[in-house]
Each structure stands twice: as C-alpha cells, then as structure tokens.
C-alpha cells in the first residue's frame, strides 16, 4: 500500500498519466465477417459506425493534454488499426493482449472495459476515453487526478429501467460486494465522460471479483453484464474519488442542428465534448458527418505526433 501511494504521488508531481481509447470501425470487412460468424445480433449502427473523427481526438490530446505520458489504442485486430496511426508513438493493444482467449472475439464494450487495467506498461493513473469524446480546450492534470485520487461527478439513482440502468446497478452491487458493504436499493452512476482509473485498485477489485466478472462476460451486450462503473464505484466507496464534475458537454446528433454542433466544436463551452451517435437516415448521417469533419478540421488543422 505504501509503495502504491508513493507511486501515485510521484506520478502526480510529474503530471504523468496515460490515456486509453477503445475503438471499433464497423466498416471493416474482417470485423463484419467475425461479427456475423459469432453473433446472432444485428449490427447496431450507432454503436459501431465510424465517423472518421478519431484523428481529431488524437490532435486534441496533443494540443490540450500535454501531461499525457502515453496513449494506448485498444482494438480487436490489426485490421482495425487506422492507416494514419503512427504505431511507434501510439501503443496498439489488441483484445487478445488483455482478454482471456476463451471470451474472444467480443463485440461488447463491457467485456473489453473489464480488462483495460491489464494493458502492459499502463501507468498507475490513467484516463479511459471512448472514441466519441474530444478535448476542446486546455486541460490540466488536476482536472482528472489530485493527490492520488480521481476526480469525477456521481449521481444517485433508485429506479432501474432498461438494460443500461441494470448494468449500472449490477456494477454498483459488485463494487459493494468487493468491499464487504451491505447491498442497497440505491445505486450510484458516474458522470458520462472520460473516467479516471487507478490501475492497482482495478487489479485489486478484479482479483476479488474475478469469478463474478468472468461469469458475466458475453460477446454482445446483455443485461447481466458489468461495466467499467464497477471500478469507478469501487474507487468512490473506497474514498479514492473527489466528487466533482469534469467539465464536459454532451450532445446527440439526433437532436442537435448542424449549426449547433459546429458551434460546439469551434466555440467550446466545456473542456471535453462528447458527440453521441444515434439512428439517422443515410442522408442525415452524411450531412451531419460532413459538418462535424469540416468543423474538426478547422479546429485542428495540423497533424499530430500520433499520425504518420
């Protein structure tokens, strides 16, 4: 414990932390063939569609998050690695590197999230980003970690409706179990943004709950799953979270006009921007995609060190 605390303090002093991104390109023919072979679930476009914006996430990291030590990009196979990625600068992590082979291939983000802490050479303090989240203005390391604790907003909930809420409740219950706490009708839910993780604590929680976690791993999303919230709830109940919202704006392409989404990119009102995909007609998708790409290119016109 003393060594872990000293490690955290050392990392904080030098403003170093890692950043982990999970990415899937639903247009990849090999990925599609694997999906059709191993599942009976129709491909959900909004979950797997690639907007072509990942490059701007990397440009945002270089521009606005200079304290990041290393970026790890987690993908299912080599066919998923974007051609523009400089693999000398970005650490490419394949699912097989971190997930037990008997649970592969997987198309379930929950299964992937349960194993991110197993990335080789991952820093003790790391941020987990989905590929629809972008740094938009200058960020500080203390926006995410302070004194060995993560910074993140939480809300309390009672009503469980829909698969997502059930997974949130499952994760809360598992975190309580890991810490020997009593079960509760209430459950907590972390803020929907990037998430600050402590590797050693994730390893500890996983070790305690390994049998429970493995029993819930599925190829596609199901209601009995756990997700990354297990680790965040565990940190929260253990007193390792500073309950403060990360500056984040969330917009949905389904209810946002083109002018508003361009304004959110070019005139940001928060440190981070999450652009949530939903079902769109093909025409609307192409219109929105062009507007988003044009705005991001205006925002980040210069290549980053992460690109070839």
HUZI-V185343 format. One record per pair of residues at least 12 apart in sequence whose ideal C-beta (glycine too) atoms are under 7 Angstrom apart, sorted by the first residue. I is the first residue (numbers start at 0). J is the second residue. D is the distance in Angstrom with one decimal. If there is no record, write none. Layout:
# HUZI-V185343
I|J|D / I|J|D
This chain:
# HUZI-V185343
3|199|4.9 / 4|147|6.2 / 6|123|5.1 / 7|123|5.9 / 7|124|6.6 / 7|147|3.5 / 8|147|6.3 / 10|122|6.5 / 10|123|5.8 / 10|124|5.3 / 11|144|6.4 / 11|146|6.7 / 11|147|6.6 / 14|66|4.0 / 14|140|4.4 / 15|66|6.7 / 15|68|4.3 / 15|122|6.4 / 16|66|6.6 / 16|67|6.5 / 16|68|6.3 / 16|122|5.6 / 16|124|4.2 / 16|125|5.8 / 16|126|6.3 / 16|140|6.5 / 16|144|6.3 / 17|67|6.9 / 17|68|5.5 / 17|69|5.0 / 17|71|6.4 / 17|121|5.7 / 17|122|3.9 / 17|125|4.1 / 18|60|6.4 / 18|67|5.0 / 18|70|5.0 / 18|125|6.6 / 18|126|4.8 / 18|128|6.1 / 19|71|4.7 / 19|73|6.4 / 19|115|5.4 / 19|118|6.7 / 19|125|5.7 / 19|127|5.0 / 19|128|6.9 / 20|56|6.9 / 20|70|6.8 / 20|72|5.2 / 20|73|6.8 / 20|128|4.9 / 20|130|5.8 / 21|73|4.7 / 21|108|6.4 / 21|111|5.7 / 21|129|6.4 / 21|130|6.7 / 22|53|6.1 / 22|72|6.0 / 22|73|6.9 / 22|74|5.6 / 22|79|6.9 / 22|130|4.6 / 23|47|5.5 / 23|75|6.8 / 23|79|6.7 / 24|49|4.4 / 24|79|5.6 / 25|42|6.4 / 25|47|3.1 / 25|48|5.4 / 25|49|6.0 / 26|49|5.5 / 27|78|5.3 / 27|79|5.9 / 29|76|6.4 / 29|78|4.3 / 30|75|6.4 / 30|78|6.6 / 30|79|6.4 / 33|104|5.1 / 34|106|5.7 / 37|104|5.8 / 37|218|5.8 / 38|106|6.3 / 38|218|5.7 / 38|219|5.4 / 40|219|4.7 / 44|278|6.7 / 45|276|4.4 / 45|277|5.3 / 45|278|5.7 / 48|276|6.0 / 50|288|5.6 / 50|291|6.5 / 51|292|6.1 / 52|291|6.4 / 52|292|6.9 / 52|295|6.0 / 53|81|6.3 / 53|130|5.5 / 54|83|6.2 / 54|306|6.7 / 55|133|6.2 / 55|295|4.1 / 55|299|5.2 / 56|130|6.5 / 56|133|5.3 / 57|303|5.2 / 57|305|4.2 / 58|299|3.8 / 58|303|4.6 / 59|133|4.9 / 59|134|3.9 / 59|135|6.7 / 59|299|6.5 / 60|134|6.1 / 61|303|4.2 / 61|304|6.0 / 61|305|6.7 / 62|299|6.7 / 63|134|4.2 / 63|136|6.1 / 63|137|5.2 / 63|138|5.3 / 64|134|5.4 / 64|138|5.2 / 66|140|4.3 / 68|122|5.8 / 69|90|6.0 / 70|89|5.3 / 70|90|6.9 / 70|305|6.7 / 71|90|4.6 / 71|92|5.3 / 71|118|5.4 / 71|121|6.8 / 72|84|6.9 / 72|89|5.3 / 72|91|5.6 / 72|92|6.7 / 73|92|4.6 / 73|111|6.6 / 73|115|6.8 / 74|91|6.8 / 74|93|6.5 / 75|94|5.0 / 75|104|6.3 / 76|93|6.5 / 83|306|5.1 / 83|307|5.6 / 84|305|6.7 / 85|305|5.7 / 85|306|5.9 / 85|307|5.2 / 88|304|5.6 / 88|305|5.1 / 89|305|5.3 / 92|118|5.3 / 94|111|6.7 / 97|114|4.3 / 97|115|6.9 / 97|117|4.2 / 97|118|6.0 / 98|110|6.7 / 98|111|6.9 / 98|114|4.9 / 102|216|4.8 / 105|218|5.3 / 106|218|5.8 / 106|219|5.5 / 107|217|5.7 / 107|218|6.0 / 107|219|5.4 / 107|220|5.2 / 109|166|6.8 / 109|220|6.2 / 109|224|4.2 / 109|225|6.5 / 109|226|4.4 / 110|216|4.8 / 110|217|6.7 / 112|226|5.6 / 112|227|4.0 / 113|212|5.5 / 113|216|7.0 / 113|225|6.6 / 115|127|6.3 / 116|196|6.9 / 116|198|5.1 / 116|201|3.7 / 116|202|5.6 / 116|205|6.8 / 121|198|5.5 / 123|197|6.3 / 123|198|5.1 / 123|199|6.2 / 124|144|5.1 / 124|197|6.4 / 125|196|5.3 / 125|198|6.5 / 126|143|5.8 / 126|193|5.0 / 126|194|6.9 / 126|195|5.9 / 127|193|6.3 / 127|194|4.7 / 127|196|5.9 / 127|227|6.5 / 128|193|4.9 / 131|273|5.9 / 131|274|5.3 / 131|275|6.4 / 131|276|6.7 / 132|192|6.9 / 132|193|5.8 / 132|271|5.9 / 132|273|4.9 / 133|271|6.8 / 133|272|4.9 / 134|270|6.7 / 134|271|6.0 / 135|267|3.7 / 135|269|6.9 / 135|270|6.5 / 135|271|6.5 / 135|272|5.0 / 136|267|5.6 / 136|270|5.5 / 138|270|5.2 / 142|245|6.4 / 142|246|7.0 / 142|270|6.5 / 143|195|4.8 / 143|245|7.0 / 144|195|5.6 / 145|241|5.9 / 148|239|5.1 / 148|240|6.2 / 148|241|5.2 / 149|195|3.2 / 149|197|6.8 / 149|234|6.0 / 149|239|6.6 / 149|240|5.2 / 150|195|6.2 / 150|241|4.7 / 150|243|5.3 / 150|245|6.5 / 151|189|5.7 / 151|190|5.7 / 151|194|6.5 / 151|195|6.0 / 151|231|6.7 / 151|240|5.7 / 151|245|6.3 / 152|190|3.7 / 152|242|6.7 / 152|243|6.5 / 152|244|3.5 / 152|245|6.7 / 153|187|5.0 / 153|188|6.8 / 153|189|5.7 / 153|190|6.8 / 153|235|6.0 / 153|242|5.7 / 154|188|5.4 / 155|185|5.8 / 155|187|5.8 / 156|185|7.0 / 156|186|5.6 / 156|188|5.6 / 157|184|6.2 / 157|185|5.6 / 162|220|6.9 / 162|222|4.9 / 165|222|4.8 / 166|222|6.9 / 166|224|5.1 / 166|225|6.9 / 166|226|5.3 / 167|186|6.2 / 167|188|5.0 / 167|228|5.8 / 168|186|4.7 / 169|223|6.8 / 169|224|6.8 / 169|225|5.4 / 170|225|5.0 / 170|226|5.6 / 170|228|4.0 / 170|229|4.1 / 170|232|5.9 / 171|186|3.7 / 171|187|5.8 / 171|232|5.1 / 173|208|5.7 / 173|211|6.1 / 173|225|5.6 / 173|229|5.0 / 174|229|5.4 / 174|232|3.6 / 174|233|4.2 / 174|236|5.9 / 175|236|6.8 / 176|208|6.9 / 177|204|5.1 / 177|207|4.6 / 177|208|5.3 / 177|233|5.8 / 178|233|6.8 / 178|236|5.5 / 178|237|6.5 / 180|236|6.4 / 187|232|5.8 / 187|235|6.3 / 188|228|6.8 / 189|228|5.7 / 189|231|4.6 / 190|244|5.8 / 190|245|6.3 / 190|247|7.0 / 191|249|6.2 / 191|273|6.9 / 192|245|4.9 / 192|247|4.0 / 192|271|5.9 / 192|273|6.6 / 193|245|6.8 / 193|271|6.4 / 194|227|6.3 / 194|231|5.8 / 196|230|6.1 / 197|234|6.5 / 197|239|6.4 / 200|233|6.7 / 200|234|5.9 / 200|239|6.5 / 201|230|4.8 / 204|229|6.7 / 204|230|5.8 / 204|233|4.5 / 212|225|6.2 / 245|271|6.7 / 246|269|4.6 / 246|270|3.8 / 246|271|6.5 / 247|269|5.4 / 247|270|6.9 / 247|271|4.5 / 247|273|6.4 / 248|263|6.3 / 248|268|5.9 / 248|269|4.0 / 248|272|5.3 / 249|273|4.6 / 249|275|6.5 / 250|263|5.8 / 250|274|6.0 / 250|275|6.9 / 251|275|4.6 / 251|277|5.8 / 252|274|6.5 / 252|275|6.9 / 252|276|6.0 / 252|277|6.1 / 252|279|6.5 / 252|287|5.2 / 253|277|3.7 / 253|279|6.7 / 257|286|6.7 / 257|287|6.5 / 257|290|4.5 / 260|290|6.3 / 260|291|6.2 / 261|290|5.7 / 261|294|4.4 / 264|294|4.0 / 264|295|6.0 / 264|298|5.5 / 265|294|5.7 / 265|297|6.4 / 265|298|6.0 / 274|291|6.8
